[in-house]
Amino acid sequence: MARVVQDMAANGLSVPGLSVRIVELGPGGGLELSAEDETMAYVVEGRGETRLGTLAPEGLLWLDPGDTLAVEAGPGGLRLLIGRAAPRAGQT
């Protein structure tokens, strides 16, 4: 099961135009990333799998608007830093 470990904005870290959070997946846990806006996921620690291949420490996923991608944590779990771009002015 996925859980948000830390919501950066709730802890005073704010980057204009960017939402950042850390998500932790336990061993075998899964998460579906869905991008309404540009989204990146950086592997802080652990390993995982996607249909695109294996995730390893310091790996990066990039999702364009409209992309979805299922992530499954490996036996040691997986910690991701997920950043989402805020819509640009004039976009909905």
Residue frames relative to the residue before (quaternion, step in Angstrom):
aa qw qx qy qz dx dy dz
M 1.0000 0.0000 0.0000 0.0000 0.00 0.00 0.00
A 0.3924 -0.7145 0.5324 0.2282 3.57 -0.97 0.86
R 0.0220 0.7742 -0.6324 -0.0140 3.53 -1.19 0.55
V 0.4346 -0.6599 0.5390 0.2919 3.53 -1.13 0.65
V 0.2886 -0.7666 0.5526 0.1538 3.55 -0.67 1.10
Q 0.8036 -0.0658 0.0879 0.5849 3.53 0.90 -0.88
D 0.1928 -0.7299 0.6459 0.1135 3.52 -0.95 0.97
M 0.4048 -0.7663 0.4424 0.2307 3.55 -0.30 1.25
A 0.6531 0.5189 -0.3287 0.4429 3.62 0.91 -0.85
A 0.6496 0.5203 -0.3188 0.4535 3.59 1.02 -0.78
N 0.7241 0.3987 -0.2290 0.5141 3.58 1.22 -0.44
G 0.6899 -0.5430 0.2659 0.3981 3.55 1.16 0.59
L 0.5865 0.5378 -0.3974 0.4569 3.63 1.21 0.03
S 0.0676 0.8062 -0.5797 0.0971 3.55 -0.55 1.15
V 0.0559 -0.7595 0.6480 0.0120 3.54 -0.92 0.97
P 0.4392 -0.7104 0.4701 0.2853 3.63 -0.51 1.10
G 0.8323 0.1967 -0.1654 0.4912 3.56 -0.87 0.98
L 0.7410 0.3484 -0.2101 0.5343 3.61 1.26 0.10
S 0.1755 -0.7404 0.6420 0.0941 3.54 -1.02 0.92
V 0.0342 -0.8157 0.5768 -0.0267 3.60 -0.70 1.07
R 0.1248 0.7734 -0.6163 0.0803 3.58 -1.03 0.84
I 0.3366 -0.6986 0.5875 0.2313 3.53 -1.28 0.39
V 0.0937 -0.7849 0.6121 0.0205 3.56 -0.89 1.01
E 0.1634 -0.7840 0.5953 0.0658 3.53 -0.97 0.94
L 0.1443 -0.7665 0.6229 0.0601 3.55 -0.95 0.99
G 0.3946 -0.6991 0.5435 0.2452 3.56 -0.90 0.90
P 0.7285 -0.4132 0.2965 0.4590 3.60 -1.24 0.21
G 0.8379 0.1302 -0.1397 0.5113 3.56 -0.79 1.09
G 0.4651 0.6960 -0.4355 0.3309 3.59 1.27 -0.02
G 0.2241 -0.7971 0.5505 0.1064 3.54 -1.15 0.56
L 0.0686 -0.7642 0.6412 0.0109 3.51 -1.31 0.50
E 0.2078 -0.7440 0.6177 0.1475 3.56 -1.06 0.75
L 0.2133 -0.7593 0.6052 0.1082 3.53 -0.66 1.14
S 0.0195 -0.7825 0.6216 -0.0310 3.54 -0.88 0.99
A 0.1885 -0.8245 0.5296 0.0650 3.55 -0.65 1.09
E 0.1820 -0.7436 0.6360 0.0969 3.53 -0.65 1.15
D 0.7494 0.1437 -0.0691 0.6426 3.53 1.22 -0.71
E 0.7096 -0.4002 0.3093 0.4905 3.60 -1.22 0.06
T 0.0215 -0.8017 0.5948 -0.0550 3.56 -0.88 1.05
M 0.0515 -0.7749 0.6280 0.0497 3.54 -1.07 0.75
A 0.1250 -0.7573 0.6362 0.0786 3.54 -1.22 0.61
Y 0.1499 -0.7869 0.5978 0.0327 3.55 -0.70 1.20
V 0.3668 -0.7315 0.5327 0.2159 3.59 -0.85 0.97
V 0.2488 -0.7824 0.5595 0.1136 3.55 -0.43 1.27
E 0.7660 -0.1995 0.1332 0.5964 3.57 0.95 -0.90
G 0.6928 0.4500 -0.3644 0.4297 3.53 -1.25 0.50
R 0.3510 -0.7015 0.5789 0.2225 3.51 -1.40 -0.12
G 0.0140 0.7971 -0.6032 0.0216 3.53 -1.25 0.48
E 0.3610 -0.7163 0.5586 0.2110 3.51 -1.37 0.03
T 0.0306 -0.7369 0.6743 0.0373 3.52 -1.30 0.61
R 0.6517 -0.4867 0.3776 0.4425 3.59 -1.25 0.09
L 0.6422 0.5276 -0.3134 0.4594 3.58 1.26 -0.37
G 0.7233 -0.3827 0.2507 0.5172 3.58 1.23 -0.33
T 0.7128 -0.4582 0.3471 0.4018 3.52 -1.39 -0.18
L 0.2746 -0.7201 0.6146 0.1683 3.55 -1.16 0.76
A 0.0255 -0.7899 0.6122 -0.0242 3.57 -0.94 0.93
P 0.6992 -0.4558 0.3182 0.4496 3.61 -1.19 0.36
E 0.8292 0.1668 -0.2092 0.4908 3.52 -1.06 1.02
G 0.4465 0.6660 -0.4651 0.3753 3.58 1.28 0.31
L 0.2053 -0.7840 0.5790 0.0889 3.55 -1.21 0.51
L 0.1667 -0.7398 0.6437 0.1023 3.54 -1.07 0.86
W 0.0958 -0.7702 0.6271 0.0661 3.57 -1.05 0.72
L 0.0689 -0.7898 0.6092 0.0154 3.57 -0.79 1.03
D 0.3185 -0.7240 0.5836 0.1837 3.54 -0.93 0.95
P 0.6804 -0.4722 0.3430 0.4431 3.61 -1.18 0.36
G 0.7812 0.2999 -0.2552 0.4843 3.56 -0.91 1.02
D 0.5658 0.5991 -0.3867 0.4140 3.62 1.23 -0.29
T 0.0533 -0.7421 0.6638 0.0762 3.55 -1.29 0.51
L 0.0148 0.7973 -0.6017 0.0453 3.55 -1.10 0.70
A 0.2990 -0.7402 0.5785 0.1674 3.56 -0.84 1.04
V 0.1280 -0.7711 0.6226 0.0377 3.55 -1.03 0.93
E 0.0645 -0.7812 0.6201 0.0320 3.59 -0.96 0.89
A 0.4103 -0.7229 0.5083 0.2251 3.56 -0.81 1.06
G 0.4825 -0.6497 0.5122 0.2875 3.52 -1.20 0.62
P 0.7763 -0.3754 0.2414 0.4452 3.61 -1.32 -0.05
G 0.7202 0.4247 -0.2504 0.4880 3.61 1.13 -0.53
G 0.5749 -0.5814 0.3819 0.4308 3.59 1.26 0.06
L 0.2316 -0.7604 0.5966 0.1107 3.54 -1.33 0.07
R 0.0900 -0.7708 0.6291 0.0437 3.57 -0.98 0.89
L 0.0802 -0.8101 0.5806 -0.0168 3.56 -0.73 1.17
L 0.2356 -0.6848 0.6645 0.1842 3.52 -1.22 0.63
I 0.0899 -0.8190 0.5667 0.0045 3.57 -0.54 1.19
G 0.0581 -0.7900 0.6103 0.0013 3.53 -0.82 1.04
R 0.0868 -0.7883 0.6089 0.0180 3.54 -0.94 0.96
A 0.4017 -0.7035 0.5379 0.2335 3.53 -0.93 0.95
A 0.4118 -0.6694 0.5569 0.2688 3.55 -1.06 0.76
P 0.5922 -0.5641 0.4143 0.3992 3.61 -1.06 0.57
R 0.4592 -0.6689 0.5120 0.2820 3.57 -1.06 0.77
A 0.6573 -0.5028 0.3772 0.4158 3.54 -1.19 0.51
G 0.7840 0.2974 -0.2416 0.4884 3.54 -0.92 0.95
Q 0.6465 0.4710 -0.3268 0.5034 3.60 1.28 -0.16
T 0.2457 -0.7515 0.5908 0.1608 3.54 -1.22 0.51
